[in-house]
Amino acid sequence: MSIQFMVDGGADLPQGFSEKFNIKVIPLNIHFDDGVYKAGVELSTKQYYEKFLESEEIPKTSAPSPNDFYEAFKEVDPTSPILLLSLTKNLSATYQNATIGRDMLLDEEPEREIEIINTKTASCGITLLLNEAIKMKIKSEEFQKIVTETKQNVEKTVTLFSLKTVENLIKGGRLDKFRGTIAKTLNIKLLMKASDEGEIDVTEKVRGEKKALRRLVEQIGDYTKTLDGKTITMSQSNCESKAKKVLSQIKEHYNHNEDYIVEMGPLIANYAGEGGLVISFLEDEK
């Protein structure tokens, strides 16, 4: 049985990942003054930063339409079950539109097998979940077992992030303005995580970026004693050298087995801003 994995544009995948593992990506949209662009398709990350510097406002983003998902699902061989890993539904209408698109196709072709999972995360967090699902597929696990275990992995996924600036998050309506104002005024860096429901929680307020990055590494220990045998994923927003340095520190402390550094695509970079880091891993069993 050939399983078709899909993600939306809220995922940031390693270079070549989509081609190697036949991953279909349904892009989200970024709205600039001169038009609407499909992030990652009609607008690269480099082009996004260029246009962003010329723009006076933080561009708005929007989810793919239900019809976008319907068309993407319909293109898949009807005999292949589909697993779509969706951007957290608490920050976007993407998951809702994906379910509508699925139901549209199921009305026509009820024999289709399409599973949509709310990952409660974004960026490299979706990469982590997808990577674990691919490993199961390579082991020839049955589709429903992959779905079940991926849902369990969603509940074990920890996504932590440290942003050089919170201005984009505030203007984009993803962070409380009061906390953001304090951070900007006092050079306070906010350490954040994806909550159990897939929203953004502030976990610590730290003065200065060096200390914030050190605490980012230390916070991993709150969720796992070791990453031995595990995978860690990291996304970086135009700060690859910093990302590699932090990843080296994580390896030294937690001895992870496998890692991926990915470039934030235009969608996530729109809120993280330049210099942002996101890390994801699976916490220990409770």
Backbone bond lengths (Angstrom), bond angles and torsions (degrees), N, CA, C in turn:
res aa  C-N    CA-C-N  psi(-1)  N-CA   C-N-CA  omega(-1)  CA-C   N-CA-C  phi
1 M - - - 1.465 - - 1.525 109.93 -
2 S 1.326 117.14 129.97 1.463 122.31 -178.81 1.521 109.46 -97.76
3 I 1.326 116.52 112.86 1.461 121.58 -179.54 1.525 109.34 -89.63
4 Q 1.324 116.11 135.07 1.458 120.96 176.14 1.523 109.82 -101.56
5 F 1.336 116.38 111.85 1.455 120.75 174.80 1.521 109.12 -87.07
6 M 1.336 115.08 141.65 1.458 121.05 178.27 1.525 108.97 -138.25
7 V 1.325 116.22 150.05 1.460 122.50 171.86 1.524 107.45 -136.34
8 D 1.311 115.86 163.01 1.458 118.85 172.03 1.529 108.80 -99.66
9 G 1.316 115.74 -178.86 1.456 120.37 -175.68 1.518 115.10 -69.82
10 G 1.331 117.67 -1.32 1.458 120.41 174.52 1.514 112.55 -76.32
11 A 1.340 116.80 -9.04 1.466 121.83 178.17 1.521 109.75 -92.96
12 D 1.322 116.04 142.72 1.460 121.59 171.81 1.522 107.36 -114.05
13 L 1.323 116.97 109.05 1.455 121.90 -173.74 1.528 111.30 -99.02
14 P 1.347 116.63 151.02 1.467 119.48 174.63 1.519 111.11 -60.24
15 Q 1.314 116.46 152.28 1.461 121.12 -179.32 1.526 109.81 -59.83
16 G 1.309 116.51 130.95 1.452 121.54 178.57 1.521 115.14 83.69
17 F 1.322 117.05 -5.55 1.468 121.94 -176.55 1.529 111.13 -64.06
18 S 1.316 116.06 -44.79 1.467 120.31 -177.47 1.520 111.04 -60.85
19 E 1.336 116.38 -43.90 1.458 120.41 -178.84 1.531 111.28 -69.38
20 K 1.313 116.77 -43.68 1.468 121.05 -176.04 1.519 111.86 -63.16
21 F 1.331 116.57 -41.10 1.459 120.38 -174.62 1.526 113.38 -110.68
22 N 1.334 116.62 11.76 1.466 121.86 177.30 1.524 111.72 55.10
23 I 1.329 116.03 54.89 1.460 121.76 179.07 1.520 109.14 -94.55
24 K 1.321 117.46 126.39 1.461 121.00 175.19 1.526 109.10 -89.49
25 V 1.321 116.52 133.17 1.466 122.02 -178.40 1.529 109.07 -116.98
26 I 1.339 115.90 126.42 1.462 121.17 175.60 1.527 107.22 -102.30
27 P 1.329 118.16 107.97 1.468 120.64 -172.56 1.523 113.65 -72.53
28 L 1.328 115.64 150.90 1.457 121.63 168.85 1.526 108.54 -89.25
29 N 1.313 115.94 174.98 1.462 121.25 -174.74 1.525 112.11 -113.05
30 I 1.318 115.42 143.11 1.466 121.47 173.57 1.520 108.18 -119.14
31 H 1.341 115.88 130.24 1.456 122.27 -174.21 1.531 110.57 -104.57
32 F 1.328 115.64 109.06 1.458 121.19 171.31 1.526 108.43 -103.23
33 D 1.323 116.01 171.40 1.466 120.02 -178.57 1.521 112.66 -59.98
34 D 1.338 115.70 -30.85 1.468 118.60 -175.48 1.527 113.21 -93.18
35 G 1.335 117.22 4.92 1.457 118.16 177.23 1.514 113.25 148.83
36 V 1.322 115.18 -179.49 1.467 122.77 -179.57 1.524 108.18 -108.66
37 Y 1.332 116.06 132.10 1.458 121.78 -176.69 1.531 110.25 -121.10
38 K 1.328 115.93 141.05 1.458 120.73 172.32 1.522 107.57 -79.79
39 A 1.346 115.78 112.99 1.468 120.97 -174.20 1.522 110.91 -61.95
40 G 1.348 114.78 130.97 1.450 119.93 178.77 1.516 113.91 84.52
41 V 1.330 116.98 -12.41 1.469 121.02 179.13 1.528 109.58 -113.30
42 E 1.309 115.76 -58.60 1.468 120.98 178.54 1.523 111.49 -95.41
43 L 1.331 116.62 -6.64 1.467 121.32 -176.80 1.524 108.94 -145.35
44 S 1.330 116.59 111.53 1.461 120.44 176.90 1.527 109.81 -78.10
45 T 1.322 116.45 169.20 1.467 119.59 178.32 1.526 110.54 -62.37
46 K 1.329 116.75 -41.50 1.465 120.57 178.97 1.521 110.62 -61.03
47 Q 1.337 116.44 -45.32 1.473 120.12 179.23 1.527 110.89 -65.14
48 Y 1.347 115.51 -35.35 1.464 118.57 178.35 1.533 110.55 -60.14
49 Y 1.340 116.68 -48.58 1.470 119.73 -178.24 1.527 110.90 -61.88
50 E 1.329 116.52 -38.55 1.467 119.79 178.85 1.525 110.81 -62.76
51 K 1.315 116.65 -45.54 1.467 120.31 -179.47 1.525 110.58 -70.40
52 F 1.333 116.30 -35.15 1.465 120.50 -179.64 1.529 111.05 -61.40
53 L 1.335 116.32 -41.58 1.463 121.09 -179.72 1.518 111.85 -64.69
54 E 1.333 116.14 -27.47 1.462 120.67 179.68 1.527 112.44 -86.75
55 S 1.328 116.62 -10.77 1.461 121.03 -174.40 1.527 111.20 -94.56
56 E 1.308 116.93 143.09 1.465 120.90 179.66 1.530 111.33 -85.42
57 E 1.318 117.60 -22.85 1.460 122.21 -177.74 1.520 110.57 -119.03
58 I 1.343 115.16 156.10 1.463 119.35 171.73 1.524 107.54 -68.02
59 P 1.324 118.29 123.28 1.470 118.29 -178.81 1.523 111.76 -63.70
60 K 1.305 116.07 149.13 1.455 121.20 177.48 1.525 108.75 -83.49
61 T 1.321 115.07 158.94 1.461 121.03 176.56 1.516 109.07 -124.35
62 S 1.309 116.42 157.07 1.460 119.75 176.56 1.522 110.04 -145.64
63 A 1.328 114.77 153.45 1.456 121.84 -178.30 1.524 111.03 -74.34
64 P 1.330 117.72 156.45 1.464 119.37 169.31 1.526 108.61 -60.08
65 S 1.313 116.67 150.08 1.461 120.48 179.48 1.523 110.48 -75.06
66 P 1.337 117.97 160.96 1.462 119.55 173.75 1.528 112.14 -54.22
67 N 1.328 116.16 -35.66 1.462 119.60 -179.89 1.532 111.78 -67.89
68 D 1.352 116.39 -33.25 1.471 119.56 175.57 1.526 110.22 -58.95
69 F 1.334 115.77 -44.45 1.462 119.66 179.00 1.526 111.21 -68.89
70 Y 1.331 116.03 -42.64 1.466 120.74 178.90 1.526 110.22 -54.84
71 E 1.329 116.65 -48.43 1.465 120.67 -178.36 1.531 111.18 -65.08
72 A 1.338 116.76 -39.38 1.465 120.37 179.92 1.529 110.83 -66.47
73 F 1.329 116.98 -41.94 1.466 120.51 177.73 1.534 110.66 -64.47
74 K 1.312 115.84 -42.49 1.470 121.18 -175.39 1.526 112.07 -63.84
75 E 1.339 116.73 -29.68 1.464 121.12 -179.95 1.526 112.88 -68.50
76 V 1.326 117.13 -20.78 1.466 121.41 -177.18 1.527 110.16 -77.08
77 D 1.318 116.28 142.37 1.460 121.72 175.84 1.528 109.12 -50.98
78 P 1.328 118.21 125.99 1.475 121.11 -176.79 1.528 114.33 -58.08
79 T 1.332 117.15 -21.03 1.473 119.71 -179.75 1.531 112.18 -85.44
80 S 1.338 116.98 -7.53 1.465 120.56 -178.44 1.527 110.35 -96.43
81 P 1.329 118.65 121.45 1.465 119.60 174.15 1.523 110.45 -67.03
82 I 1.327 115.73 148.33 1.461 122.09 -176.40 1.523 110.10 -115.38
83 L 1.325 115.93 133.70 1.467 121.51 171.88 1.514 108.26 -122.38
84 L 1.330 115.89 113.46 1.466 121.99 177.90 1.521 109.56 -104.60
85 L 1.332 116.03 124.52 1.465 121.74 174.87 1.516 107.59 -98.32
86 S 1.345 115.61 115.78 1.461 120.96 -170.35 1.525 112.70 -105.33
87 L 1.316 114.44 144.91 1.464 122.89 170.19 1.528 110.06 -49.79
88 T 1.329 116.64 142.78 1.462 121.33 -178.41 1.528 112.28 -46.07
89 K 1.304 115.86 130.25 1.468 119.92 -174.49 1.526 112.62 -73.38
90 N 1.331 118.21 -14.73 1.462 120.02 -179.64 1.528 113.24 -81.64
91 L 1.334 117.58 -5.60 1.468 120.39 178.23 1.519 112.77 -120.95
92 S 1.332 116.96 0.40 1.453 119.56 -176.21 1.520 110.42 -160.48
93 A 1.337 115.51 156.36 1.472 120.93 175.31 1.523 111.53 -85.63
94 T 1.326 117.16 6.84 1.459 121.36 -174.60 1.523 112.36 -58.79
95 Y 1.319 116.64 -48.96 1.473 120.64 -178.10 1.534 110.39 -60.94
96 Q 1.317 115.87 -45.38 1.468 120.11 179.86 1.524 111.10 -60.56
97 N 1.333 117.57 -44.64 1.452 120.79 -179.81 1.523 111.84 -67.20
98 A 1.323 116.21 -33.60 1.472 119.73 177.52 1.529 110.74 -64.73
99 T 1.338 116.63 -41.54 1.472 119.36 179.99 1.534 110.94 -67.56
100 I 1.322 116.28 -35.43 1.471 119.26 176.87 1.534 109.69 -65.51
101 G 1.338 115.45 -44.92 1.457 119.76 178.84 1.518 112.38 -61.19
102 R 1.327 115.98 -40.53 1.471 120.17 176.26 1.522 110.75 -60.95
103 D 1.329 116.62 -47.72 1.467 120.31 -177.59 1.525 111.36 -63.89
104 M 1.328 117.09 -33.46 1.465 120.42 175.93 1.528 110.69 -59.94
105 L 1.341 116.30 -43.49 1.455 120.12 -179.25 1.526 111.43 -72.56
106 L 1.337 116.41 -37.81 1.465 119.60 -179.78 1.523 111.86 -65.86
107 D 1.326 117.19 -27.19 1.464 119.90 174.95 1.528 110.70 -62.82
108 E 1.332 115.49 -33.79 1.461 120.56 -179.96 1.523 112.40 -88.26
109 E 1.330 114.93 -38.13 1.468 120.55 -175.19 1.532 109.18 -131.64
110 P 1.331 116.99 76.87 1.469 120.97 -173.39 1.532 114.89 -64.62
111 E 1.314 117.04 -14.06 1.467 119.69 -179.45 1.528 112.08 -80.40
112 R 1.326 116.98 -9.42 1.472 121.07 179.89 1.532 110.87 -62.06
113 E 1.337 115.60 149.11 1.467 121.83 176.22 1.528 107.51 -117.70
114 I 1.331 115.45 105.79 1.468 121.30 -176.74 1.523 109.33 -131.25
115 E 1.307 116.53 118.61 1.466 122.36 177.52 1.524 109.26 -112.11
116 I 1.333 116.09 132.88 1.467 121.77 177.66 1.526 107.83 -120.59
117 I 1.318 116.44 125.36 1.464 120.88 -177.73 1.526 109.98 -114.07
118 N 1.326 115.82 126.62 1.459 121.75 171.35 1.525 107.30 -76.23
119 T 1.329 117.25 108.30 1.468 120.26 -173.39 1.527 113.31 -74.76
120 K 1.339 117.33 -16.29 1.468 122.37 -177.01 1.530 111.88 60.17
121 T 1.328 115.96 22.30 1.457 120.91 179.66 1.520 108.10 -149.72
122 A 1.322 116.15 -168.48 1.468 121.17 -179.28 1.515 108.55 -157.10
123 S 1.334 115.86 176.02 1.458 122.77 172.21 1.527 111.95 53.18
124 C 1.340 117.34 -124.38 1.460 120.44 -176.55 1.527 112.18 -71.44
125 G 1.341 117.76 -14.97 1.462 119.66 175.31 1.521 110.66 -64.97
126 I 1.334 116.40 -38.67 1.465 120.37 176.87 1.520 109.62 -70.29
127 T 1.330 117.09 -37.12 1.464 120.83 176.00 1.521 110.87 -57.55
128 L 1.320 116.41 -43.98 1.464 121.01 179.98 1.526 110.72 -59.63
129 L 1.332 116.90 -48.32 1.459 121.25 -179.11 1.523 111.30 -64.50
130 L 1.320 116.36 -40.45 1.462 120.41 178.57 1.525 110.83 -64.68
131 N 1.315 116.43 -42.32 1.467 120.84 -179.94 1.526 110.93 -60.38
132 E 1.338 116.79 -41.76 1.467 120.23 178.39 1.528 110.95 -65.86
133 A 1.338 116.85 -38.04 1.467 120.77 178.98 1.531 110.79 -66.78
134 I 1.328 116.44 -39.49 1.470 120.47 178.52 1.528 110.42 -62.74
135 K 1.325 117.09 -40.96 1.470 120.24 177.82 1.520 110.93 -58.35
136 M 1.337 116.58 -39.80 1.460 120.34 178.77 1.519 111.06 -68.00
137 K 1.328 116.44 -38.77 1.466 119.76 178.07 1.520 110.69 -63.15
138 I 1.338 116.93 -41.92 1.466 121.40 179.09 1.531 110.70 -61.00
139 K 1.324 116.27 -32.10 1.473 121.03 177.39 1.525 112.27 -81.02
140 S 1.339 115.94 4.09 1.475 122.40 178.45 1.528 112.76 65.01
141 E 1.333 116.28 32.99 1.466 119.45 175.12 1.526 109.64 -69.15
142 E 1.322 115.98 150.28 1.460 120.80 178.51 1.532 110.29 -66.85
143 F 1.326 115.38 152.25 1.459 121.42 -175.91 1.525 112.25 -55.99
144 Q 1.310 117.89 -48.71 1.460 120.24 -176.58 1.523 112.19 -66.17
145 K 1.327 117.43 -30.19 1.463 119.67 175.59 1.527 110.35 -68.08
146 I 1.335 116.00 -39.54 1.469 119.90 177.24 1.526 110.09 -62.73
147 V 1.332 116.29 -42.06 1.467 120.73 178.82 1.523 110.45 -61.85
148 T 1.321 116.35 -48.40 1.470 121.20 -178.22 1.521 111.60 -61.06
149 E 1.330 116.23 -47.15 1.466 119.51 -177.63 1.530 111.54 -70.11
150 T 1.329 117.01 -32.17 1.468 119.26 176.44 1.522 110.68 -66.04
151 K 1.333 116.91 -40.18 1.469 120.03 176.12 1.523 110.78 -62.38
152 Q 1.322 116.82 -37.71 1.466 119.96 176.99 1.527 110.44 -67.42
153 N 1.328 116.70 -38.29 1.471 120.38 178.66 1.525 112.08 -66.36
154 V 1.337 116.56 -31.01 1.470 119.75 175.88 1.526 110.10 -56.26
155 E 1.333 116.08 -43.32 1.468 120.50 -178.10 1.525 111.96 -72.03
156 K 1.328 118.04 -17.69 1.467 121.52 -179.66 1.527 112.71 -100.59
157 T 1.334 116.63 -5.97 1.470 119.62 -176.67 1.523 111.08 -77.96
158 V 1.313 115.12 126.90 1.465 121.87 175.32 1.528 107.59 -107.39
159 T 1.317 116.59 127.42 1.461 121.59 177.53 1.522 108.52 -123.30
160 L 1.320 115.85 114.15 1.463 122.70 -179.11 1.519 108.96 -114.12
161 F 1.329 116.41 147.79 1.453 117.11 176.07 1.516 113.16 -149.77
162 S 1.332 111.90 152.74 1.466 121.72 177.66 1.516 107.25 -131.59
163 L 1.325 116.05 125.30 1.458 120.88 -177.32 1.522 110.39 -111.16
164 K 1.326 115.73 140.14 1.457 120.05 177.86 1.520 110.32 -68.18
165 T 1.335 115.68 -32.32 1.461 121.46 176.19 1.518 109.60 -139.89
166 V 1.323 117.25 145.23 1.470 120.21 178.02 1.534 111.05 -104.71
167 E 1.321 116.08 6.90 1.471 120.14 -175.29 1.528 111.94 -59.09
168 N 1.324 116.41 -43.53 1.461 119.32 -178.99 1.523 111.54 -65.22
169 L 1.328 116.43 -39.30 1.469 120.01 178.60 1.519 111.19 -62.25
170 I 1.323 116.01 -40.95 1.471 120.32 -179.16 1.526 110.14 -66.44
171 K 1.340 115.57 -51.23 1.460 119.58 -177.99 1.524 111.88 -64.77
172 G 1.325 115.98 -29.11 1.456 119.72 179.04 1.515 113.13 -83.81
173 G 1.353 116.68 1.47 1.457 120.54 176.45 1.513 114.45 76.12
174 R 1.353 117.81 18.73 1.459 120.60 -178.02 1.529 113.09 -101.45
175 L 1.331 117.14 -0.54 1.464 120.59 -179.09 1.511 109.71 -147.54
176 D 1.328 115.21 142.75 1.461 122.61 179.76 1.533 110.53 -58.10
177 K 1.323 117.25 130.62 1.466 121.79 -175.94 1.522 112.41 -65.03
178 F 1.325 117.90 -33.92 1.467 120.88 -178.06 1.525 110.55 -63.22
179 R 1.347 115.37 -48.60 1.462 118.34 179.16 1.517 110.93 -63.59
180 G 1.328 116.02 -39.17 1.453 120.16 -179.53 1.515 112.43 -65.06
181 T 1.320 116.91 -38.60 1.469 121.18 179.72 1.523 110.46 -64.41
182 I 1.337 116.68 -42.68 1.471 120.43 177.53 1.522 109.91 -60.37
183 A 1.341 116.28 -44.13 1.460 120.78 -178.12 1.526 110.88 -61.10
184 K 1.314 117.29 -44.71 1.464 120.29 -177.71 1.526 111.26 -68.67
185 T 1.321 116.47 -38.20 1.468 120.52 -175.09 1.523 112.03 -71.57
186 L 1.316 117.51 -39.80 1.465 121.42 -171.77 1.531 114.00 -105.80
187 N 1.333 118.37 14.07 1.462 121.63 -175.61 1.519 111.05 55.19
188 I 1.319 116.01 35.84 1.457 121.24 177.07 1.525 108.52 -89.19
189 K 1.326 115.84 130.43 1.459 120.99 176.37 1.527 108.37 -98.82
190 L 1.305 115.74 131.68 1.457 120.75 -179.52 1.519 109.33 -95.21
191 L 1.330 116.02 122.22 1.460 120.65 171.20 1.518 106.74 -90.02
192 M 1.336 116.38 132.00 1.454 120.53 -173.54 1.516 110.76 -131.52
193 K 1.320 115.06 164.50 1.457 120.30 175.29 1.518 109.39 -146.28
194 A 1.321 114.24 159.73 1.457 119.54 172.06 1.525 107.57 -76.85
195 S 1.330 117.14 125.12 1.460 121.32 -178.67 1.520 110.54 -71.84
196 D 1.334 115.75 174.32 1.463 120.67 178.59 1.519 112.08 -60.13
197 E 1.333 116.24 -23.64 1.462 120.37 179.70 1.528 112.73 -100.63
198 G 1.346 116.41 4.51 1.453 119.33 176.58 1.511 114.78 84.90
199 E 1.331 117.15 21.19 1.456 121.04 174.28 1.523 108.95 -102.06
200 I 1.341 117.36 179.56 1.459 121.04 -177.96 1.517 110.10 -99.46
201 D 1.315 116.41 119.25 1.458 122.80 176.83 1.528 109.51 -110.60
202 V 1.324 116.87 136.38 1.464 121.03 171.80 1.520 108.11 -85.91
203 T 1.338 116.91 124.03 1.464 120.67 -177.13 1.521 112.54 -99.46
204 E 1.332 117.07 -33.86 1.464 120.09 -179.38 1.525 109.93 -150.84
205 K 1.327 115.14 155.11 1.463 122.23 171.90 1.520 107.00 -117.44
206 V 1.330 116.72 118.77 1.460 121.77 -173.51 1.523 108.95 -126.67
207 R 1.343 116.07 139.19 1.459 119.13 -179.65 1.534 109.91 -86.27
208 G 1.319 116.64 121.29 1.457 121.61 175.81 1.520 113.51 90.01
209 E 1.347 115.83 144.86 1.464 119.94 -175.23 1.522 112.73 -70.77
210 K 1.329 119.45 -38.31 1.468 120.73 -178.59 1.522 111.07 -59.12
211 K 1.317 115.99 -45.40 1.459 119.69 -179.94 1.535 110.13 -67.84
212 A 1.321 116.03 -36.40 1.460 119.78 179.71 1.527 110.97 -62.73
213 L 1.319 116.65 -42.63 1.468 119.90 179.67 1.519 111.12 -68.50
214 R 1.323 116.79 -36.33 1.464 119.80 176.49 1.520 110.69 -63.39
215 R 1.328 115.83 -42.35 1.477 120.01 179.17 1.534 111.01 -69.43
216 L 1.330 116.71 -31.12 1.457 120.03 177.03 1.523 110.16 -59.91
217 V 1.325 115.97 -43.74 1.469 120.63 178.10 1.523 110.24 -67.14
218 E 1.315 116.70 -43.51 1.466 120.32 -178.54 1.528 112.20 -64.23
219 Q 1.346 116.67 -32.79 1.466 119.89 -177.85 1.521 113.15 -63.69
220 I 1.322 117.01 -24.22 1.464 119.50 178.42 1.519 110.18 -56.57
221 G 1.334 115.94 -36.16 1.467 121.31 -179.62 1.519 113.73 -65.14
222 D 1.329 117.74 -14.83 1.469 119.93 176.22 1.527 110.96 -73.62
223 Y 1.331 116.72 -16.62 1.463 120.51 -173.90 1.524 113.47 -117.51
224 T 1.328 117.22 -22.50 1.459 120.13 -179.90 1.518 109.88 -152.73
225 K 1.328 116.03 142.77 1.469 119.99 178.88 1.521 110.34 -77.57
226 T 1.321 115.65 -32.66 1.457 121.04 -179.78 1.526 109.57 -150.73
227 L 1.306 114.81 153.70 1.467 119.94 173.66 1.527 110.09 -104.49
228 D 1.325 116.72 13.64 1.459 121.58 -179.99 1.531 110.23 -55.83
229 G 1.318 115.98 124.37 1.458 120.56 -178.51 1.517 113.55 83.11
230 K 1.333 117.32 -0.66 1.465 121.32 -177.59 1.532 111.21 -109.98
231 T 1.305 113.84 169.49 1.466 121.72 177.77 1.520 109.45 -109.18
232 I 1.329 116.54 141.46 1.455 120.59 171.47 1.530 107.72 -122.85
233 T 1.311 115.26 137.13 1.464 120.58 177.89 1.526 108.51 -117.15
234 M 1.307 115.36 145.41 1.467 120.65 -179.29 1.522 108.86 -138.91
235 S 1.313 116.57 135.40 1.462 120.21 172.75 1.520 108.94 -115.50
236 Q 1.320 114.63 143.27 1.463 120.50 -176.35 1.520 109.68 -129.80
237 S 1.311 114.17 143.75 1.462 121.20 -178.47 1.522 109.66 -106.83
238 N 1.345 115.39 87.21 1.461 122.47 177.87 1.531 112.28 58.74
239 C 1.349 116.43 39.46 1.476 121.05 179.93 1.527 109.39 -148.58
240 E 1.324 116.33 53.99 1.468 120.78 -172.53 1.521 112.85 -61.70
241 S 1.334 117.80 -40.58 1.464 119.86 -177.95 1.527 110.79 -62.96
242 K 1.331 116.45 -40.80 1.469 120.38 177.11 1.530 110.29 -63.50
243 A 1.317 116.25 -41.38 1.463 120.81 -179.68 1.520 110.78 -61.65
244 K 1.329 117.18 -43.79 1.467 120.80 -179.69 1.526 111.36 -63.84
245 K 1.322 116.32 -37.52 1.466 120.51 178.92 1.532 110.71 -65.62
246 V 1.329 116.64 -45.01 1.463 120.55 179.13 1.532 110.46 -65.62
247 L 1.322 117.02 -40.07 1.460 120.20 179.38 1.527 111.05 -63.53
248 S 1.325 116.75 -36.81 1.467 121.05 177.25 1.527 110.77 -63.53
249 Q 1.343 116.62 -39.03 1.464 120.69 177.43 1.527 111.12 -66.55
250 I 1.332 116.02 -38.13 1.472 120.14 177.97 1.525 109.73 -63.96
251 K 1.330 117.08 -43.52 1.463 121.75 179.28 1.519 110.59 -60.09
252 E 1.319 116.07 -41.56 1.468 121.49 -178.85 1.527 111.60 -63.59
253 H 1.334 116.61 -38.22 1.460 120.59 -176.24 1.524 113.72 -86.85
254 Y 1.344 116.74 -33.94 1.466 118.70 -168.51 1.525 114.63 -123.52
255 N 1.342 116.86 -7.10 1.458 121.57 170.93 1.524 113.56 54.34
256 H 1.338 116.78 53.39 1.459 119.27 179.28 1.524 110.94 -70.12
257 N 1.321 115.12 158.73 1.456 122.30 -173.79 1.535 112.65 -88.25
258 E 1.333 116.02 -33.63 1.461 121.56 -172.60 1.519 108.30 -148.46
259 D 1.322 117.12 144.33 1.462 118.43 177.96 1.527 110.88 -145.84
260 Y 1.329 113.40 155.16 1.455 121.93 175.15 1.524 108.03 -135.41
261 I 1.334 116.68 130.15 1.463 121.73 168.67 1.522 106.75 -105.79
262 V 1.316 116.96 124.03 1.468 120.13 -179.32 1.524 109.48 -120.95
263 E 1.304 114.46 152.30 1.457 120.43 175.97 1.520 109.19 -82.91
264 M 1.310 116.64 131.59 1.461 119.42 175.52 1.514 108.83 -63.16
265 G 1.316 115.07 130.46 1.454 119.41 174.87 1.511 110.59 -75.36
266 P 1.335 117.25 173.75 1.467 121.00 -177.17 1.523 113.81 -55.54
267 L 1.332 118.08 -35.75 1.462 119.91 -176.33 1.521 111.87 -63.89
268 I 1.333 117.28 -54.34 1.469 120.80 -177.39 1.521 110.46 -70.15
269 A 1.350 116.86 -38.90 1.466 120.22 178.61 1.522 111.53 -61.22
270 N 1.319 116.58 -27.56 1.461 120.58 179.86 1.519 111.64 -60.24
271 Y 1.327 117.16 -30.93 1.466 120.99 179.79 1.530 112.56 -102.34
272 A 1.333 116.66 -31.26 1.467 119.19 -178.36 1.522 111.93 -77.28
273 G 1.325 117.22 -32.00 1.450 119.92 -175.88 1.528 110.88 75.39
274 E 1.330 116.28 165.62 1.467 119.55 179.77 1.527 110.07 -64.88
275 G 1.322 115.36 144.39 1.457 120.94 177.07 1.515 114.46 89.25
276 G 1.335 117.65 3.19 1.464 120.26 -178.93 1.518 113.10 -83.30
277 L 1.321 115.70 146.79 1.470 122.42 176.40 1.524 109.21 -126.30
278 V 1.328 115.35 139.75 1.464 121.81 173.89 1.524 107.40 -129.27
279 I 1.330 117.77 136.33 1.461 120.88 176.39 1.525 108.90 -128.80
280 S 1.326 114.93 145.59 1.465 120.24 179.11 1.525 109.91 -138.45
281 F 1.327 115.51 146.08 1.464 122.58 179.03 1.523 107.85 -162.17
282 L 1.324 116.17 168.41 1.463 120.91 177.26 1.517 109.25 -94.79
283 E 1.328 116.19 129.31 1.468 120.16 179.44 1.520 110.10 -76.13
284 D 1.337 115.84 166.12 1.454 121.25 178.96 1.525 110.76 -65.48
285 E 1.320 115.30 154.00 1.465 119.94 175.23 1.526 109.18 -62.97
286 K 1.338 115.42 139.23 1.478 119.75 -179.50 1.515 110.28 -95.28
